[in-house]
């Protein structure tokens, strides 16, 4: 969902939880994020994304797990 500050909300939550990764808007209005960190922090991040910022209406959050060694990010950024 774009226009409600979702990316900034996601970044703030990720930084608060000590996660690395990124968040970005997709052309169709969805938001995509990649988060790397401890299991409990990732669970809290998922819960925050399901809630979203106050003006958001979150329809669903789809979680994909990966064990691939991506270019492991060291901070969390908005793309």
HTML snippet that shows the backbone in 3Dmol.js (N, CA, C, O; Angstrom):
<script src="https://3Dmol.org/build/3Dmol-min.js"></script>
<div id="view" style="width:600px;height:400px;position:relative"></div>
<script>
const pdb = `
ATOM      1  N   UNK A   1       0.848  -1.171   0.000  1.00  0.00           N
ATOM      2  CA  UNK A   1       0.000   0.000   0.000  1.00  0.00           C
ATOM      3  C   UNK A   1       0.889   1.228   0.000  1.00  0.00           C
ATOM      4  O   UNK A   1       1.754   1.371   0.864  1.00  0.00           O
ATOM      5  N   UNK A   2       0.688   2.094  -0.939  1.00  0.00           N
ATOM      6  CA  UNK A   2       1.519   3.275  -1.061  1.00  0.00           C
ATOM      7  C   UNK A   2       0.760   4.513  -0.594  1.00  0.00           C
ATOM      8  O   UNK A   2      -0.470   4.547  -0.635  1.00  0.00           O
ATOM      9  N   UNK A   3       1.495   5.524  -0.152  1.00  0.00           N
ATOM     10  CA  UNK A   3       0.893   6.781   0.244  1.00  0.00           C
ATOM     11  C   UNK A   3       0.531   6.879   1.721  1.00  0.00           C
ATOM     12  O   UNK A   3      -0.070   7.869   2.140  1.00  0.00           O
ATOM     13  N   UNK A   4       0.879   5.888   2.507  1.00  0.00           N
ATOM     14  CA  UNK A   4       0.551   5.929   3.937  1.00  0.00           C
ATOM     15  C   UNK A   4       1.807   5.841   4.804  1.00  0.00           C
ATOM     16  O   UNK A   4       1.704   5.669   6.018  1.00  0.00           O
ATOM     17  N   UNK A   5       2.979   5.954   4.202  1.00  0.00           N
ATOM     18  CA  UNK A   5       4.228   5.892   4.954  1.00  0.00           C
ATOM     19  C   UNK A   5       4.639   4.487   5.357  1.00  0.00           C
ATOM     20  O   UNK A   5       5.363   4.307   6.336  1.00  0.00           O
ATOM     21  N   UNK A   6       4.183   3.490   4.610  1.00  0.00           N
ATOM     22  CA  UNK A   6       4.463   2.107   4.993  1.00  0.00           C
ATOM     23  C   UNK A   6       5.954   1.803   4.972  1.00  0.00           C
ATOM     24  O   UNK A   6       6.455   1.132   5.875  1.00  0.00           O
ATOM     25  N   UNK A   7       6.676   2.285   3.954  1.00  0.00           N
ATOM     26  CA  UNK A   7       8.114   1.997   3.891  1.00  0.00           C
ATOM     27  C   UNK A   7       8.850   2.598   5.086  1.00  0.00           C
ATOM     28  O   UNK A   7       9.747   1.966   5.643  1.00  0.00           O
ATOM     29  N   UNK A   8       8.474   3.816   5.481  1.00  0.00           N
ATOM     30  CA  UNK A   8       9.124   4.471   6.615  1.00  0.00           C
ATOM     31  C   UNK A   8       8.780   3.750   7.913  1.00  0.00           C
ATOM     32  O   UNK A   8       9.627   3.609   8.795  1.00  0.00           O
ATOM     33  N   UNK A   9       7.537   3.295   8.026  1.00  0.00           N
ATOM     34  CA  UNK A   9       7.114   2.501   9.172  1.00  0.00           C
ATOM     35  C   UNK A   9       7.936   1.215   9.242  1.00  0.00           C
ATOM     36  O   UNK A   9       8.450   0.861  10.303  1.00  0.00           O
ATOM     37  N   UNK A  10       8.060   0.521   8.117  1.00  0.00           N
ATOM     38  CA  UNK A  10       8.800  -0.744   8.077  1.00  0.00           C
ATOM     39  C   UNK A  10      10.262  -0.520   8.456  1.00  0.00           C
ATOM     40  O   UNK A  10      10.830  -1.303   9.218  1.00  0.00           O
ATOM     41  N   UNK A  11      10.868   0.532   7.936  1.00  0.00           N
ATOM     42  CA  UNK A  11      12.267   0.806   8.257  1.00  0.00           C
ATOM     43  C   UNK A  11      12.430   1.107   9.740  1.00  0.00           C
ATOM     44  O   UNK A  11      13.346   0.595  10.384  1.00  0.00           O
ATOM     45  N   UNK A  12      11.550   1.931  10.279  1.00  0.00           N
ATOM     46  CA  UNK A  12      11.629   2.274  11.703  1.00  0.00           C
ATOM     47  C   UNK A  12      11.521   1.019  12.570  1.00  0.00           C
ATOM     48  O   UNK A  12      12.283   0.858  13.523  1.00  0.00           O
ATOM     49  N   UNK A  13      10.585   0.135  12.248  1.00  0.00           N
ATOM     50  CA  UNK A  13      10.423  -1.105  13.017  1.00  0.00           C
ATOM     51  C   UNK A  13      11.651  -2.009  12.869  1.00  0.00           C
ATOM     52  O   UNK A  13      12.118  -2.591  13.848  1.00  0.00           O
ATOM     53  N   UNK A  14      12.166  -2.122  11.653  1.00  0.00           N
ATOM     54  CA  UNK A  14      13.337  -2.968  11.421  1.00  0.00           C
ATOM     55  C   UNK A  14      14.550  -2.467  12.209  1.00  0.00           C
ATOM     56  O   UNK A  14      15.262  -3.253  12.833  1.00  0.00           O
ATOM     57  N   UNK A  15      14.774  -1.168  12.174  1.00  0.00           N
ATOM     58  CA  UNK A  15      15.908  -0.591  12.911  1.00  0.00           C
ATOM     59  C   UNK A  15      15.714  -0.812  14.409  1.00  0.00           C
ATOM     60  O   UNK A  15      16.661  -1.160  15.114  1.00  0.00           O
ATOM     61  N   UNK A  16      14.493  -0.611  14.894  1.00  0.00           N
ATOM     62  CA  UNK A  16      14.195  -0.814  16.317  1.00  0.00           C
ATOM     63  C   UNK A  16      14.488  -2.256  16.740  1.00  0.00           C
ATOM     64  O   UNK A  16      14.931  -2.504  17.861  1.00  0.00           O
ATOM     65  N   UNK A  17      14.236  -3.199  15.833  1.00  0.00           N
ATOM     66  CA  UNK A  17      14.425  -4.614  16.134  1.00  0.00           C
ATOM     67  C   UNK A  17      15.824  -5.128  15.801  1.00  0.00           C
ATOM     68  O   UNK A  17      16.126  -6.301  16.022  1.00  0.00           O
ATOM     69  N   UNK A  18      16.679  -4.250  15.270  1.00  0.00           N
ATOM     70  CA  UNK A  18      18.045  -4.651  14.949  1.00  0.00           C
ATOM     71  C   UNK A  18      18.160  -5.495  13.688  1.00  0.00           C
ATOM     72  O   UNK A  18      19.085  -6.297  13.557  1.00  0.00           O
ATOM     73  N   UNK A  19      17.222  -5.316  12.756  1.00  0.00           N
ATOM     74  CA  UNK A  19      17.248  -6.081  11.509  1.00  0.00           C
ATOM     75  C   UNK A  19      17.973  -5.325  10.416  1.00  0.00           C
ATOM     76  O   UNK A  19      18.078  -4.099  10.458  1.00  0.00           O
ATOM     77  N   UNK A  20      18.467  -6.052   9.449  1.00  0.00           N
ATOM     78  CA  UNK A  20      19.072  -5.471   8.255  1.00  0.00           C
ATOM     79  C   UNK A  20      18.182  -5.850   7.076  1.00  0.00           C
ATOM     80  O   UNK A  20      17.396  -6.794   7.156  1.00  0.00           O
ATOM     81  N   UNK A  21      18.316  -5.103   5.979  1.00  0.00           N
ATOM     82  CA  UNK A  21      17.561  -5.429   4.777  1.00  0.00           C
ATOM     83  C   UNK A  21      17.083  -4.198   4.058  1.00  0.00           C
ATOM     84  O   UNK A  21      17.746  -3.161   4.073  1.00  0.00           O
ATOM     85  N   UNK A  22      15.925  -4.309   3.423  1.00  0.00           N
ATOM     86  CA  UNK A  22      15.380  -3.193   2.655  1.00  0.00           C
ATOM     87  C   UNK A  22      13.867  -3.334   2.500  1.00  0.00           C
ATOM     88  O   UNK A  22      13.291  -4.395   2.740  1.00  0.00           O
ATOM     89  N   UNK A  23      13.246  -2.232   2.093  1.00  0.00           N
ATOM     90  CA  UNK A  23      11.818  -2.202   1.795  1.00  0.00           C
ATOM     91  C   UNK A  23      11.631  -1.303   0.578  1.00  0.00           C
ATOM     92  O   UNK A  23      12.327  -0.299   0.429  1.00  0.00           O
ATOM     93  N   UNK A  24      10.688  -1.666  -0.293  1.00  0.00           N
ATOM     94  CA  UNK A  24      10.453  -0.860  -1.497  1.00  0.00           C
ATOM     95  C   UNK A  24       9.009  -1.011  -1.961  1.00  0.00           C
ATOM     96  O   UNK A  24       8.352  -2.014  -1.682  1.00  0.00           O
ATOM     97  N   UNK A  25       8.528   0.006  -2.676  1.00  0.00           N
ATOM     98  CA  UNK A  25       7.215  -0.046  -3.315  1.00  0.00           C
ATOM     99  C   UNK A  25       7.345  -0.799  -4.626  1.00  0.00           C
ATOM    100  O   UNK A  25       8.367  -0.707  -5.306  1.00  0.00           O
ATOM    101  N   UNK A  26       6.315  -1.538  -4.976  1.00  0.00           N
ATOM    102  CA  UNK A  26       6.236  -2.194  -6.273  1.00  0.00           C
ATOM    103  C   UNK A  26       5.257  -1.418  -7.153  1.00  0.00           C
ATOM    104  O   UNK A  26       4.370  -0.744  -6.629  1.00  0.00           O
ATOM    105  N   UNK A  27       5.394  -1.497  -8.461  1.00  0.00           N
ATOM    106  CA  UNK A  27       4.533  -0.721  -9.367  1.00  0.00           C
ATOM    107  C   UNK A  27       3.031  -0.977  -9.183  1.00  0.00           C
ATOM    108  O   UNK A  27       2.217  -0.097  -9.461  1.00  0.00           O
ATOM    109  N   UNK A  28       2.667  -2.157  -8.723  1.00  0.00           N
ATOM    110  CA  UNK A  28       1.239  -2.481  -8.574  1.00  0.00           C
ATOM    111  C   UNK A  28       0.660  -2.045  -7.228  1.00  0.00           C
ATOM    112  O   UNK A  28      -0.487  -2.369  -6.921  1.00  0.00           O
ATOM    113  N   UNK A  29       1.434  -1.318  -6.423  1.00  0.00           N
ATOM    114  CA  UNK A  29       0.941  -0.806  -5.153  1.00  0.00           C
ATOM    115  C   UNK A  29       1.321  -1.633  -3.941  1.00  0.00           C
ATOM    116  O   UNK A  29       1.130  -1.192  -2.808  1.00  0.00           O
ATOM    117  N   UNK A  30       1.856  -2.824  -4.159  1.00  0.00           N
ATOM    118  CA  UNK A  30       2.304  -3.636  -3.029  1.00  0.00           C
ATOM    119  C   UNK A  30       3.638  -3.122  -2.512  1.00  0.00           C
ATOM    120  O   UNK A  30       4.314  -2.331  -3.171  1.00  0.00           O
ATOM    121  N   UNK A  31       4.000  -3.577  -1.339  1.00  0.00           N
ATOM    122  CA  UNK A  31       5.289  -3.248  -0.735  1.00  0.00           C
ATOM    123  C   UNK A  31       6.039  -4.549  -0.540  1.00  0.00           C
ATOM    124  O   UNK A  31       5.468  -5.547  -0.101  1.00  0.00           O
ATOM    125  N   UNK A  32       7.323  -4.535  -0.868  1.00  0.00           N
ATOM    126  CA  UNK A  32       8.168  -5.722  -0.732  1.00  0.00           C
ATOM    127  C   UNK A  32       9.301  -5.399   0.231  1.00  0.00           C
ATOM    128  O   UNK A  32       9.863  -4.304   0.196  1.00  0.00           O
ATOM    129  N   UNK A  33       9.635  -6.359   1.095  1.00  0.00           N
ATOM    130  CA  UNK A  33      10.717  -6.150   2.055  1.00  0.00           C
ATOM    131  C   UNK A  33      11.554  -7.406   2.172  1.00  0.00           C
ATOM    132  O   UNK A  33      11.066  -8.519   1.980  1.00  0.00           O
ATOM    133  N   UNK A  34      12.811  -7.211   2.488  1.00  0.00           N
ATOM    134  CA  UNK A  34      13.734  -8.285   2.815  1.00  0.00           C
ATOM    135  C   UNK A  34      14.298  -7.950   4.178  1.00  0.00           C
ATOM    136  O   UNK A  34      14.800  -6.846   4.388  1.00  0.00           O
ATOM    137  N   UNK A  35      14.224  -8.890   5.110  1.00  0.00           N
ATOM    138  CA  UNK A  35      14.745  -8.648   6.452  1.00  0.00           C
ATOM    139  C   UNK A  35      15.627  -9.806   6.880  1.00  0.00           C
ATOM    140  O   UNK A  35      15.307 -10.972   6.648  1.00  0.00           O
ATOM    141  N   UNK A  36      16.744  -9.463   7.508  1.00  0.00           N
ATOM    142  CA  UNK A  36      17.710 -10.443   7.986  1.00  0.00           C
ATOM    143  C   UNK A  36      17.962 -10.157   9.460  1.00  0.00           C
ATOM    144  O   UNK A  36      18.221  -9.019   9.851  1.00  0.00           O
ATOM    145  N   UNK A  37      17.882 -11.213  10.276  1.00  0.00           N
ATOM    146  CA  UNK A  37      18.150 -11.021  11.694  1.00  0.00           C
ATOM    147  C   UNK A  37      17.736 -12.227  12.497  1.00  0.00           C
ATOM    148  O   UNK A  37      17.466 -13.296  11.951  1.00  0.00           O
ATOM    149  N   UNK A  38      17.689 -12.041  13.812  1.00  0.00           N
ATOM    150  CA  UNK A  38      17.332 -13.115  14.741  1.00  0.00           C
ATOM    151  C   UNK A  38      15.864 -13.501  14.578  1.00  0.00           C
ATOM    152  O   UNK A  38      15.022 -12.669  14.239  1.00  0.00           O
ATOM    153  N   UNK A  39      15.575 -14.776  14.825  1.00  0.00           N
ATOM    154  CA  UNK A  39      14.227 -15.301  14.640  1.00  0.00           C
ATOM    155  C   UNK A  39      13.146 -14.534  15.377  1.00  0.00           C
ATOM    156  O   UNK A  39      12.106 -14.227  14.793  1.00  0.00           O
ATOM    157  N   UNK A  40      13.368 -14.214  16.658  1.00  0.00           N
ATOM    158  CA  UNK A  40      12.355 -13.501  17.444  1.00  0.00           C
ATOM    159  C   UNK A  40      12.118 -12.106  16.873  1.00  0.00           C
ATOM    160  O   UNK A  40      10.979 -11.643  16.817  1.00  0.00           O
ATOM    161  N   UNK A  41      13.187 -11.436  16.448  1.00  0.00           N
ATOM    162  CA  UNK A  41      13.048 -10.100  15.867  1.00  0.00           C
ATOM    163  C   UNK A  41      12.298 -10.165  14.543  1.00  0.00           C
ATOM    164  O   UNK A  41      11.494  -9.282  14.244  1.00  0.00           O
ATOM    165  N   UNK A  42      12.550 -11.195  13.754  1.00  0.00           N
ATOM    166  CA  UNK A  42      11.831 -11.355  12.486  1.00  0.00           C
ATOM    167  C   UNK A  42      10.346 -11.593  12.723  1.00  0.00           C
ATOM    168  O   UNK A  42       9.507 -11.090  11.976  1.00  0.00           O
ATOM    169  N   UNK A  43      10.021 -12.358  13.762  1.00  0.00           N
ATOM    170  CA  UNK A  43       8.609 -12.587  14.101  1.00  0.00           C
ATOM    171  C   UNK A  43       7.935 -11.288  14.516  1.00  0.00           C
ATOM    172  O   UNK A  43       6.791 -11.034  14.137  1.00  0.00           O
ATOM    173  N   UNK A  44       8.631 -10.465  15.288  1.00  0.00           N
ATOM    174  CA  UNK A  44       8.080  -9.177  15.701  1.00  0.00           C
ATOM    175  C   UNK A  44       7.910  -8.249  14.499  1.00  0.00           C
ATOM    176  O   UNK A  44       6.941  -7.492  14.426  1.00  0.00           O
ATOM    177  N   UNK A  45       8.850  -8.309  13.563  1.00  0.00           N
ATOM    178  CA  UNK A  45       8.770  -7.496  12.345  1.00  0.00           C
ATOM    179  C   UNK A  45       7.551  -7.916  11.520  1.00  0.00           C
ATOM    180  O   UNK A  45       6.812  -7.069  11.018  1.00  0.00           O
ATOM    181  N   UNK A  46       7.351  -9.214  11.385  1.00  0.00           N
ATOM    182  CA  UNK A  46       6.191  -9.709  10.652  1.00  0.00           C
ATOM    183  C   UNK A  46       4.890  -9.221  11.296  1.00  0.00           C
ATOM    184  O   UNK A  46       3.964  -8.808  10.597  1.00  0.00           O
ATOM    185  N   UNK A  47       4.825  -9.269  12.607  1.00  0.00           N
ATOM    186  CA  UNK A  47       3.630  -8.788  13.315  1.00  0.00           C
ATOM    187  C   UNK A  47       3.420  -7.296  13.071  1.00  0.00           C
ATOM    188  O   UNK A  47       2.291  -6.849  12.874  1.00  0.00           O
ATOM    189  N   UNK A  48       4.504  -6.532  13.084  1.00  0.00           N
ATOM    190  CA  UNK A  48       4.401  -5.088  12.824  1.00  0.00           C
ATOM    191  C   UNK A  48       3.915  -4.836  11.405  1.00  0.00           C
ATOM    192  O   UNK A  48       3.085  -3.953  11.187  1.00  0.00           O
ATOM    193  N   UNK A  49       4.418  -5.598  10.434  1.00  0.00           N
ATOM    194  CA  UNK A  49       3.981  -5.421   9.049  1.00  0.00           C
ATOM    195  C   UNK A  49       2.508  -5.772   8.896  1.00  0.00           C
ATOM    196  O   UNK A  49       1.796  -5.118   8.134  1.00  0.00           O
ATOM    197  N   UNK A  50       2.045  -6.778   9.598  1.00  0.00           N
ATOM    198  CA  UNK A  50       0.625  -7.127   9.563  1.00  0.00           C
ATOM    199  C   UNK A  50      -0.237  -6.010  10.128  1.00  0.00           C
ATOM    200  O   UNK A  50      -1.366  -5.812   9.677  1.00  0.00           O
ATOM    201  N   UNK A  51       0.265  -5.296  11.086  1.00  0.00           N
ATOM    202  CA  UNK A  51      -0.449  -4.177  11.702  1.00  0.00           C
ATOM    203  C   UNK A  51      -0.352  -2.937  10.818  1.00  0.00           C
ATOM    204  O   UNK A  51      -1.358  -2.287  10.535  1.00  0.00           O
ATOM    205  N   UNK A  52       0.871  -2.611  10.382  1.00  0.00           N
ATOM    206  CA  UNK A  52       1.117  -1.446   9.545  1.00  0.00           C
ATOM    207  C   UNK A  52       0.984  -0.138  10.291  1.00  0.00           C
ATOM    208  O   UNK A  52       0.618  -0.123  11.466  1.00  0.00           O
ATOM    209  N   UNK A  53       1.282   0.972   9.611  1.00  0.00           N
ATOM    210  CA  UNK A  53       1.124   2.289  10.230  1.00  0.00           C
ATOM    211  C   UNK A  53      -0.364   2.628  10.374  1.00  0.00           C
ATOM    212  O   UNK A  53      -1.221   1.960   9.797  1.00  0.00           O
ATOM    213  N   UNK A  54      -0.650   3.658  11.138  1.00  0.00           N
ATOM    214  CA  UNK A  54      -2.034   3.966  11.490  1.00  0.00           C
ATOM    215  C   UNK A  54      -2.953   4.196  10.290  1.00  0.00           C
ATOM    216  O   UNK A  54      -4.138   3.874  10.378  1.00  0.00           O
ATOM    217  N   UNK A  55      -2.464   4.733   9.183  1.00  0.00           N
ATOM    218  CA  UNK A  55      -3.313   5.025   8.026  1.00  0.00           C
ATOM    219  C   UNK A  55      -3.377   3.869   7.021  1.00  0.00           C
ATOM    220  O   UNK A  55      -4.063   3.972   6.004  1.00  0.00           O
ATOM    221  N   UNK A  56      -2.682   2.794   7.294  1.00  0.00           N
ATOM    222  CA  UNK A  56      -2.630   1.678   6.350  1.00  0.00           C
ATOM    223  C   UNK A  56      -3.765   0.689   6.581  1.00  0.00           C
ATOM    224  O   UNK A  56      -4.280   0.542   7.690  1.00  0.00           O
ATOM    225  N   UNK A  57      -4.131   0.029   5.511  1.00  0.00           N
ATOM    226  CA  UNK A  57      -5.056  -1.094   5.588  1.00  0.00           C
ATOM    227  C   UNK A  57      -4.317  -2.287   4.985  1.00  0.00           C
ATOM    228  O   UNK A  57      -4.275  -2.453   3.766  1.00  0.00           O
ATOM    229  N   UNK A  58      -3.746  -3.100   5.838  1.00  0.00           N
ATOM    230  CA  UNK A  58      -2.946  -4.240   5.385  1.00  0.00           C
ATOM    231  C   UNK A  58      -3.892  -5.380   5.029  1.00  0.00           C
ATOM    232  O   UNK A  58      -4.669  -5.840   5.867  1.00  0.00           O
ATOM    233  N   UNK A  59      -3.820  -5.829   3.782  1.00  0.00           N
ATOM    234  CA  UNK A  59      -4.660  -6.924   3.328  1.00  0.00           C
ATOM    235  C   UNK A  59      -4.055  -8.261   3.724  1.00  0.00           C
ATOM    236  O   UNK A  59      -4.746  -9.132   4.252  1.00  0.00           O
ATOM    237  N   UNK A  60      -2.778  -8.419   3.470  1.00  0.00           N
ATOM    238  CA  UNK A  60      -2.086  -9.638   3.869  1.00  0.00           C
ATOM    239  C   UNK A  60      -0.591  -9.411   3.821  1.00  0.00           C
ATOM    240  O   UNK A  60      -0.101  -8.507   3.145  1.00  0.00           O
ATOM    241  N   UNK A  61       0.124 -10.249   4.553  1.00  0.00           N
ATOM    242  CA  UNK A  61       1.580 -10.284   4.520  1.00  0.00           C
ATOM    243  C   UNK A  61       1.951 -11.705   4.130  1.00  0.00           C
ATOM    244  O   UNK A  61       1.531 -12.671   4.767  1.00  0.00           O
ATOM    245  N   UNK A  62       2.731 -11.813   3.092  1.00  0.00           N
ATOM    246  CA  UNK A  62       3.190 -13.122   2.638  1.00  0.00           C
ATOM    247  C   UNK A  62       4.645 -13.265   3.031  1.00  0.00           C
ATOM    248  O   UNK A  62       5.478 -12.430   2.677  1.00  0.00           O
ATOM    249  N   UNK A  63       4.947 -14.311   3.755  1.00  0.00           N
ATOM    250  CA  UNK A  63       6.299 -14.539   4.269  1.00  0.00           C
ATOM    251  C   UNK A  63       6.959 -15.646   3.466  1.00  0.00           C
ATOM    252  O   UNK A  63       6.412 -16.738   3.313  1.00  0.00           O
ATOM    253  N   UNK A  64       8.133 -15.347   2.963  1.00  0.00           N
ATOM    254  CA  UNK A  64       8.942 -16.337   2.262  1.00  0.00           C
ATOM    255  C   UNK A  64      10.257 -16.448   3.003  1.00  0.00           C
ATOM    256  O   UNK A  64      10.918 -15.444   3.265  1.00  0.00           O
ATOM    257  N   UNK A  65      10.629 -17.647   3.333  1.00  0.00           N
ATOM    258  CA  UNK A  65      11.899 -17.856   4.020  1.00  0.00           C
ATOM    259  C   UNK A  65      12.943 -18.307   3.020  1.00  0.00           C
ATOM    260  O   UNK A  65      12.648 -19.026   2.065  1.00  0.00           O
ATOM    261  N   UNK A  66      14.158 -17.875   3.258  1.00  0.00           N
ATOM    262  CA  UNK A  66      15.246 -18.248   2.369  1.00  0.00           C
ATOM    263  C   UNK A  66      16.494 -18.508   3.199  1.00  0.00           C
ATOM    264  O   UNK A  66      16.808 -17.767   4.130  1.00  0.00           O
ATOM    265  N   UNK A  67      17.185 -19.561   2.847  1.00  0.00           N
ATOM    266  CA  UNK A  67      18.458 -19.832   3.506  1.00  0.00           C
ATOM    267  C   UNK A  67      19.615 -19.434   2.596  1.00  0.00           C
ATOM    268  O   UNK A  67      20.782 -19.637   2.933  1.00  0.00           O
ATOM    269  N   UNK A  68      19.280 -18.865   1.442  1.00  0.00           N
ATOM    270  CA  UNK A  68      20.315 -18.429   0.507  1.00  0.00           C
ATOM    271  C   UNK A  68      21.167 -17.336   1.134  1.00  0.00           C
ATOM    272  O   UNK A  68      20.663 -16.473   1.853  1.00  0.00           O
ATOM    273  N   UNK A  69      22.422 -17.384   0.861  1.00  0.00           N
ATOM    274  CA  UNK A  69      23.324 -16.332   1.293  1.00  0.00           C
ATOM    275  C   UNK A  69      23.284 -15.221   0.255  1.00  0.00           C
ATOM    276  O   UNK A  69      24.081 -15.202  -0.683  1.00  0.00           O
ATOM    277  N   UNK A  70      22.358 -14.309   0.431  1.00  0.00           N
ATOM    278  CA  UNK A  70      22.266 -13.154  -0.459  1.00  0.00           C
ATOM    279  C   UNK A  70      23.384 -12.197  -0.095  1.00  0.00           C
ATOM    280  O   UNK A  70      24.180 -12.479   0.801  1.00  0.00           O
ATOM    281  N   UNK A  71      23.447 -11.098  -0.766  1.00  0.00           N
ATOM    282  CA  UNK A  71      24.389 -10.059  -0.367  1.00  0.00           C
ATOM    283  C   UNK A  71      23.920  -9.546   0.988  1.00  0.00           C
ATOM    284  O   UNK A  71      23.160  -8.581   1.066  1.00  0.00           O
ATOM    285  N   UNK A  72      24.372 -10.191   2.042  1.00  0.00           N
ATOM    286  CA  UNK A  72      23.865  -9.898   3.374  1.00  0.00           C
ATOM    287  C   UNK A  72      23.980  -8.404   3.709  1.00  0.00           C
ATOM    288  O   UNK A  72      25.079  -7.863   3.837  1.00  0.00           O
ATOM    289  N   UNK A  73      22.818  -7.756   3.846  1.00  0.00           N
ATOM    290  CA  UNK A  73      22.829  -6.331   4.169  1.00  0.00           C
ATOM    291  C   UNK A  73      23.315  -6.102   5.595  1.00  0.00           C
ATOM    292  O   UNK A  73      23.211  -6.987   6.444  1.00  0.00           O
ATOM    293  N   UNK A  74      23.838  -4.925   5.848  1.00  0.00           N
ATOM    294  CA  UNK A  74      24.327  -4.597   7.168  1.00  0.00           C
ATOM    295  C   UNK A  74      23.494  -3.503   7.823  1.00  0.00           C
ATOM    296  O   UNK A  74      23.700  -3.185   8.995  1.00  0.00           O
ATOM    297  N   UNK A  75      22.556  -2.925   7.079  1.00  0.00           N
ATOM    298  CA  UNK A  75      21.652  -1.897   7.613  1.00  0.00           C
ATOM    299  C   UNK A  75      20.296  -2.106   6.953  1.00  0.00           C
ATOM    300  O   UNK A  75      20.136  -3.009   6.132  1.00  0.00           O
ATOM    301  N   UNK A  76      19.326  -1.281   7.307  1.00  0.00           N
ATOM    302  CA  UNK A  76      17.995  -1.397   6.694  1.00  0.00           C
ATOM    303  C   UNK A  76      17.710  -0.124   5.931  1.00  0.00           C
ATOM    304  O   UNK A  76      17.777   0.968   6.494  1.00  0.00           O
ATOM    305  N   UNK A  77      17.393  -0.252   4.661  1.00  0.00           N
ATOM    306  CA  UNK A  77      17.211   0.944   3.821  1.00  0.00           C
ATOM    307  C   UNK A  77      15.880   0.919   3.069  1.00  0.00           C
ATOM    308  O   UNK A  77      15.274  -0.130   2.849  1.00  0.00           O
ATOM    309  N   UNK A  78      15.468   2.100   2.696  1.00  0.00           N
ATOM    310  CA  UNK A  78      14.304   2.262   1.824  1.00  0.00           C
ATOM    311  C   UNK A  78      14.828   2.361   0.405  1.00  0.00           C
ATOM    312  O   UNK A  78      15.714   3.165   0.115  1.00  0.00           O
ATOM    313  N   UNK A  79      14.282   1.547  -0.473  1.00  0.00           N
ATOM    314  CA  UNK A  79      14.726   1.583  -1.870  1.00  0.00           C
ATOM    315  C   UNK A  79      13.690   2.266  -2.741  1.00  0.00           C
ATOM    316  O   UNK A  79      13.885   2.392  -3.949  1.00  0.00           O
TER     317      UNK A  79
END
`;
const viewer = $3Dmol.createViewer("view");
viewer.addModel(pdb, "pdb");
viewer.setStyle({}, {cartoon: {color: "spectrum"}});
viewer.zoomTo();
viewer.render();
</script>
